[in-house]
Amino acid sequence: MNLSISILWSIWHLPAIIYGGYLIPSPYWLGLALFFINLTLASFIMGWIRQKTGGVIAPILVHAANNIGMVLTGVSGIILGETGIILTLLLIVFVIVTKAWKAPRLFEFAVLKEKYLGK
């Protein structure tokens, strides 16, 4: 589920990237690849946060804080920023530690049946 959402999220950002709304550092191909890798990893984390809180407010606030931080700091590069290797490594560690890549139990048929139809 999260993988599908991360692909859609990446496609959603494509027009802004193409028309210069994002600072993709040189080499362009590496910056673009890291951006999409980081979006995918962040999608797993946002899904995990949504799953743990049971709502969308927390992921919205995390996303807003990320965007505000990127705008205020203006950090963009292959080492730091949204396209940075450091962020990629931090996201990988977070995804592994939280096991955010696992399918949410919320969408399993048995869970839905129990939740809405009773035992």
Biotite code that builds the C-alpha atoms (Angstrom):
import biotite.structure as struc

atoms = struc.array([
    struc.Atom([0.000, 0.000, 0.000], chain_id="A", res_id=1, res_name="MET", atom_name="CA", element="C"),
    struc.Atom([2.704, 2.494, 0.998], chain_id="A", res_id=2, res_name="ASN", atom_name="CA", element="C"),
    struc.Atom([4.724, 1.691, -2.128], chain_id="A", res_id=3, res_name="LEU", atom_name="CA", element="C"),
    struc.Atom([1.738, 2.572, -4.331], chain_id="A", res_id=4, res_name="SER", atom_name="CA", element="C"),
    struc.Atom([1.219, 5.818, -2.459], chain_id="A", res_id=5, res_name="ILE", atom_name="CA", element="C"),
    struc.Atom([4.921, 6.699, -2.699], chain_id="A", res_id=6, res_name="SER", atom_name="CA", element="C"),
    struc.Atom([4.845, 6.231, -6.483], chain_id="A", res_id=7, res_name="ILE", atom_name="CA", element="C"),
    struc.Atom([1.789, 8.494, -6.748], chain_id="A", res_id=8, res_name="LEU", atom_name="CA", element="C"),
    struc.Atom([3.432, 11.024, -4.410], chain_id="A", res_id=9, res_name="TRP", atom_name="CA", element="C"),
    struc.Atom([6.539, 11.063, -6.604], chain_id="A", res_id=10, res_name="SER", atom_name="CA", element="C"),
    struc.Atom([4.457, 11.593, -9.743], chain_id="A", res_id=11, res_name="ILE", atom_name="CA", element="C"),
    struc.Atom([2.573, 14.400, -7.977], chain_id="A", res_id=12, res_name="TRP", atom_name="CA", element="C"),
    struc.Atom([5.895, 16.246, -7.411], chain_id="A", res_id=13, res_name="HIS", atom_name="CA", element="C"),
    struc.Atom([7.084, 15.791, -11.007], chain_id="A", res_id=14, res_name="LEU", atom_name="CA", element="C"),
    struc.Atom([5.536, 18.973, -12.489], chain_id="A", res_id=15, res_name="PRO", atom_name="CA", element="C"),
    struc.Atom([7.132, 21.120, -9.759], chain_id="A", res_id=16, res_name="ALA", atom_name="CA", element="C"),
    struc.Atom([10.493, 19.486, -10.434], chain_id="A", res_id=17, res_name="ILE", atom_name="CA", element="C"),
    struc.Atom([10.222, 19.932, -14.195], chain_id="A", res_id=18, res_name="ILE", atom_name="CA", element="C"),
    struc.Atom([9.199, 23.592, -13.929], chain_id="A", res_id=19, res_name="TYR", atom_name="CA", element="C"),
    struc.Atom([11.882, 24.488, -11.381], chain_id="A", res_id=20, res_name="GLY", atom_name="CA", element="C"),
    struc.Atom([9.919, 24.456, -8.131], chain_id="A", res_id=21, res_name="GLY", atom_name="CA", element="C"),
    struc.Atom([12.591, 22.287, -6.511], chain_id="A", res_id=22, res_name="TYR", atom_name="CA", element="C"),
    struc.Atom([16.303, 22.881, -6.287], chain_id="A", res_id=23, res_name="LEU", atom_name="CA", element="C"),
    struc.Atom([17.737, 19.656, -7.687], chain_id="A", res_id=24, res_name="ILE", atom_name="CA", element="C"),
    struc.Atom([21.533, 19.811, -7.320], chain_id="A", res_id=25, res_name="PRO", atom_name="CA", element="C"),
    struc.Atom([24.158, 18.682, -9.812], chain_id="A", res_id=26, res_name="SER", atom_name="CA", element="C"),
    struc.Atom([24.639, 16.090, -11.078], chain_id="A", res_id=27, res_name="PRO", atom_name="CA", element="C"),
    struc.Atom([20.960, 16.358, -11.945], chain_id="A", res_id=28, res_name="TYR", atom_name="CA", element="C"),
    struc.Atom([20.384, 12.627, -12.431], chain_id="A", res_id=29, res_name="TRP", atom_name="CA", element="C"),
    struc.Atom([21.777, 11.848, -8.949], chain_id="A", res_id=30, res_name="LEU", atom_name="CA", element="C"),
    struc.Atom([19.799, 14.640, -7.280], chain_id="A", res_id=31, res_name="GLY", atom_name="CA", element="C"),
    struc.Atom([16.617, 13.450, -8.994], chain_id="A", res_id=32, res_name="LEU", atom_name="CA", element="C"),
    struc.Atom([17.258, 9.819, -8.027], chain_id="A", res_id=33, res_name="ALA", atom_name="CA", element="C"),
    struc.Atom([17.909, 10.760, -4.389], chain_id="A", res_id=34, res_name="LEU", atom_name="CA", element="C"),
    struc.Atom([14.796, 12.945, -4.335], chain_id="A", res_id=35, res_name="PHE", atom_name="CA", element="C"),
    struc.Atom([12.601, 10.045, -5.459], chain_id="A", res_id=36, res_name="PHE", atom_name="CA", element="C"),
    struc.Atom([14.313, 7.589, -3.106], chain_id="A", res_id=37, res_name="ILE", atom_name="CA", element="C"),
    struc.Atom([13.775, 9.994, -0.216], chain_id="A", res_id=38, res_name="ASN", atom_name="CA", element="C"),
    struc.Atom([10.137, 10.549, -1.220], chain_id="A", res_id=39, res_name="LEU", atom_name="CA", element="C"),
    struc.Atom([9.582, 6.793, -1.210], chain_id="A", res_id=40, res_name="THR", atom_name="CA", element="C"),
    struc.Atom([11.210, 6.373, 2.191], chain_id="A", res_id=41, res_name="LEU", atom_name="CA", element="C"),
    struc.Atom([9.310, 9.365, 3.584], chain_id="A", res_id=42, res_name="ALA", atom_name="CA", element="C"),
    struc.Atom([6.069, 7.867, 2.289], chain_id="A", res_id=43, res_name="SER", atom_name="CA", element="C"),
    struc.Atom([6.667, 4.750, 4.374], chain_id="A", res_id=44, res_name="PHE", atom_name="CA", element="C"),
    struc.Atom([7.310, 6.944, 7.408], chain_id="A", res_id=45, res_name="ILE", atom_name="CA", element="C"),
    struc.Atom([4.205, 9.057, 6.801], chain_id="A", res_id=46, res_name="MET", atom_name="CA", element="C"),
    struc.Atom([2.155, 5.874, 6.452], chain_id="A", res_id=47, res_name="GLY", atom_name="CA", element="C"),
    struc.Atom([3.652, 4.557, 9.685], chain_id="A", res_id=48, res_name="TRP", atom_name="CA", element="C"),
    struc.Atom([2.839, 7.818, 11.503], chain_id="A", res_id=49, res_name="ILE", atom_name="CA", element="C"),
    struc.Atom([-0.700, 7.762, 10.122], chain_id="A", res_id=50, res_name="ARG", atom_name="CA", element="C"),
    struc.Atom([-1.087, 4.170, 11.241], chain_id="A", res_id=51, res_name="GLN", atom_name="CA", element="C"),
    struc.Atom([0.245, 4.849, 14.758], chain_id="A", res_id=52, res_name="LYS", atom_name="CA", element="C"),
    struc.Atom([-1.866, 7.971, 15.315], chain_id="A", res_id=53, res_name="THR", atom_name="CA", element="C"),
    struc.Atom([-5.003, 6.739, 13.554], chain_id="A", res_id=54, res_name="GLY", atom_name="CA", element="C"),
    struc.Atom([-5.443, 10.028, 11.710], chain_id="A", res_id=55, res_name="GLY", atom_name="CA", element="C"),
    struc.Atom([-3.957, 12.261, 9.055], chain_id="A", res_id=56, res_name="VAL", atom_name="CA", element="C"),
    struc.Atom([-3.218, 15.327, 11.193], chain_id="A", res_id=57, res_name="ILE", atom_name="CA", element="C"),
    struc.Atom([0.198, 14.105, 12.404], chain_id="A", res_id=58, res_name="ALA", atom_name="CA", element="C"),
    struc.Atom([1.505, 13.232, 8.892], chain_id="A", res_id=59, res_name="PRO", atom_name="CA", element="C"),
    struc.Atom([0.192, 16.580, 7.623], chain_id="A", res_id=60, res_name="ILE", atom_name="CA", element="C"),
    struc.Atom([2.074, 18.409, 10.386], chain_id="A", res_id=61, res_name="LEU", atom_name="CA", element="C"),
    struc.Atom([5.278, 16.440, 9.698], chain_id="A", res_id=62, res_name="VAL", atom_name="CA", element="C"),
    struc.Atom([5.007, 17.197, 5.974], chain_id="A", res_id=63, res_name="HIS", atom_name="CA", element="C"),
    struc.Atom([4.343, 20.894, 6.663], chain_id="A", res_id=64, res_name="ALA", atom_name="CA", element="C"),
    struc.Atom([7.304, 21.082, 9.082], chain_id="A", res_id=65, res_name="ALA", atom_name="CA", element="C"),
    struc.Atom([9.530, 19.467, 6.442], chain_id="A", res_id=66, res_name="ASN", atom_name="CA", element="C"),
    struc.Atom([8.435, 21.925, 3.758], chain_id="A", res_id=67, res_name="ASN", atom_name="CA", element="C"),
    struc.Atom([8.830, 24.937, 6.056], chain_id="A", res_id=68, res_name="ILE", atom_name="CA", element="C"),
    struc.Atom([12.271, 23.718, 7.131], chain_id="A", res_id=69, res_name="GLY", atom_name="CA", element="C"),
    struc.Atom([13.417, 23.285, 3.535], chain_id="A", res_id=70, res_name="MET", atom_name="CA", element="C"),
    struc.Atom([12.175, 26.748, 2.563], chain_id="A", res_id=71, res_name="VAL", atom_name="CA", element="C"),
    struc.Atom([13.648, 28.516, 5.600], chain_id="A", res_id=72, res_name="LEU", atom_name="CA", element="C"),
    struc.Atom([17.042, 26.820, 5.468], chain_id="A", res_id=73, res_name="THR", atom_name="CA", element="C"),
    struc.Atom([17.357, 26.740, 1.694], chain_id="A", res_id=74, res_name="GLY", atom_name="CA", element="C"),
    struc.Atom([19.534, 23.651, 2.100], chain_id="A", res_id=75, res_name="VAL", atom_name="CA", element="C"),
    struc.Atom([19.745, 21.638, -1.095], chain_id="A", res_id=76, res_name="SER", atom_name="CA", element="C"),
    struc.Atom([22.587, 19.465, -2.193], chain_id="A", res_id=77, res_name="GLY", atom_name="CA", element="C"),
    struc.Atom([23.891, 15.963, -2.705], chain_id="A", res_id=78, res_name="ILE", atom_name="CA", element="C"),
    struc.Atom([25.068, 15.810, 0.927], chain_id="A", res_id=79, res_name="ILE", atom_name="CA", element="C"),
    struc.Atom([22.356, 17.809, 2.764], chain_id="A", res_id=80, res_name="LEU", atom_name="CA", element="C"),
    struc.Atom([18.712, 18.650, 2.075], chain_id="A", res_id=81, res_name="GLY", atom_name="CA", element="C"),
    struc.Atom([15.820, 16.803, 0.448], chain_id="A", res_id=82, res_name="GLU", atom_name="CA", element="C"),
    struc.Atom([18.197, 15.321, -2.097], chain_id="A", res_id=83, res_name="THR", atom_name="CA", element="C"),
    struc.Atom([20.990, 14.622, 0.358], chain_id="A", res_id=84, res_name="GLY", atom_name="CA", element="C"),
    struc.Atom([22.719, 11.352, 1.053], chain_id="A", res_id=85, res_name="ILE", atom_name="CA", element="C"),
    struc.Atom([22.614, 12.096, 4.794], chain_id="A", res_id=86, res_name="ILE", atom_name="CA", element="C"),
    struc.Atom([18.810, 12.358, 4.696], chain_id="A", res_id=87, res_name="LEU", atom_name="CA", element="C"),
    struc.Atom([18.636, 9.137, 2.677], chain_id="A", res_id=88, res_name="THR", atom_name="CA", element="C"),
    struc.Atom([20.678, 7.288, 5.313], chain_id="A", res_id=89, res_name="LEU", atom_name="CA", element="C"),
    struc.Atom([18.584, 8.731, 8.172], chain_id="A", res_id=90, res_name="LEU", atom_name="CA", element="C"),
    struc.Atom([15.352, 7.750, 6.434], chain_id="A", res_id=91, res_name="LEU", atom_name="CA", element="C"),
    struc.Atom([16.634, 4.214, 5.792], chain_id="A", res_id=92, res_name="ILE", atom_name="CA", element="C"),
    struc.Atom([17.558, 3.822, 9.482], chain_id="A", res_id=93, res_name="VAL", atom_name="CA", element="C"),
    struc.Atom([14.144, 5.147, 10.566], chain_id="A", res_id=94, res_name="PHE", atom_name="CA", element="C"),
    struc.Atom([12.268, 2.838, 8.189], chain_id="A", res_id=95, res_name="VAL", atom_name="CA", element="C"),
    struc.Atom([14.276, -0.188, 9.376], chain_id="A", res_id=96, res_name="ILE", atom_name="CA", element="C"),
    struc.Atom([13.952, 0.628, 13.082], chain_id="A", res_id=97, res_name="VAL", atom_name="CA", element="C"),
    struc.Atom([10.200, 1.258, 12.886], chain_id="A", res_id=98, res_name="THR", atom_name="CA", element="C"),
    struc.Atom([9.583, -1.452, 10.274], chain_id="A", res_id=99, res_name="LYS", atom_name="CA", element="C"),
    struc.Atom([7.453, 1.135, 8.491], chain_id="A", res_id=100, res_name="ALA", atom_name="CA", element="C"),
    struc.Atom([7.566, -0.875, 5.254], chain_id="A", res_id=101, res_name="TRP", atom_name="CA", element="C"),
    struc.Atom([5.287, -3.566, 6.680], chain_id="A", res_id=102, res_name="LYS", atom_name="CA", element="C"),
    struc.Atom([1.750, -3.626, 5.368], chain_id="A", res_id=103, res_name="ALA", atom_name="CA", element="C"),
    struc.Atom([-0.607, -1.943, 7.806], chain_id="A", res_id=104, res_name="PRO", atom_name="CA", element="C"),
    struc.Atom([-2.661, -4.478, 9.732], chain_id="A", res_id=105, res_name="ARG", atom_name="CA", element="C"),
    struc.Atom([-5.538, -2.021, 9.526], chain_id="A", res_id=106, res_name="LEU", atom_name="CA", element="C"),
    struc.Atom([-6.331, -3.071, 5.953], chain_id="A", res_id=107, res_name="PHE", atom_name="CA", element="C"),
    struc.Atom([-6.342, -6.834, 6.495], chain_id="A", res_id=108, res_name="GLU", atom_name="CA", element="C"),
    struc.Atom([-9.734, -8.392, 5.789], chain_id="A", res_id=109, res_name="PHE", atom_name="CA", element="C"),
    struc.Atom([-9.953, -10.077, 9.211], chain_id="A", res_id=110, res_name="ALA", atom_name="CA", element="C"),
    struc.Atom([-9.303, -6.777, 10.985], chain_id="A", res_id=111, res_name="VAL", atom_name="CA", element="C"),
    struc.Atom([-11.891, -4.932, 8.905], chain_id="A", res_id=112, res_name="LEU", atom_name="CA", element="C"),
    struc.Atom([-14.420, -7.729, 9.446], chain_id="A", res_id=113, res_name="LYS", atom_name="CA", element="C"),
    struc.Atom([-13.868, -7.649, 13.218], chain_id="A", res_id=114, res_name="GLU", atom_name="CA", element="C"),
    struc.Atom([-13.957, -3.864, 13.354], chain_id="A", res_id=115, res_name="LYS", atom_name="CA", element="C"),
    struc.Atom([-17.135, -3.373, 11.328], chain_id="A", res_id=116, res_name="TYR", atom_name="CA", element="C"),
    struc.Atom([-19.034, -6.661, 11.674], chain_id="A", res_id=117, res_name="LEU", atom_name="CA", element="C"),
    struc.Atom([-17.976, -7.785, 15.130], chain_id="A", res_id=118, res_name="GLY", atom_name="CA", element="C"),
    struc.Atom([-16.493, -11.165, 16.035], chain_id="A", res_id=119, res_name="LYS", atom_name="CA", element="C"),
])
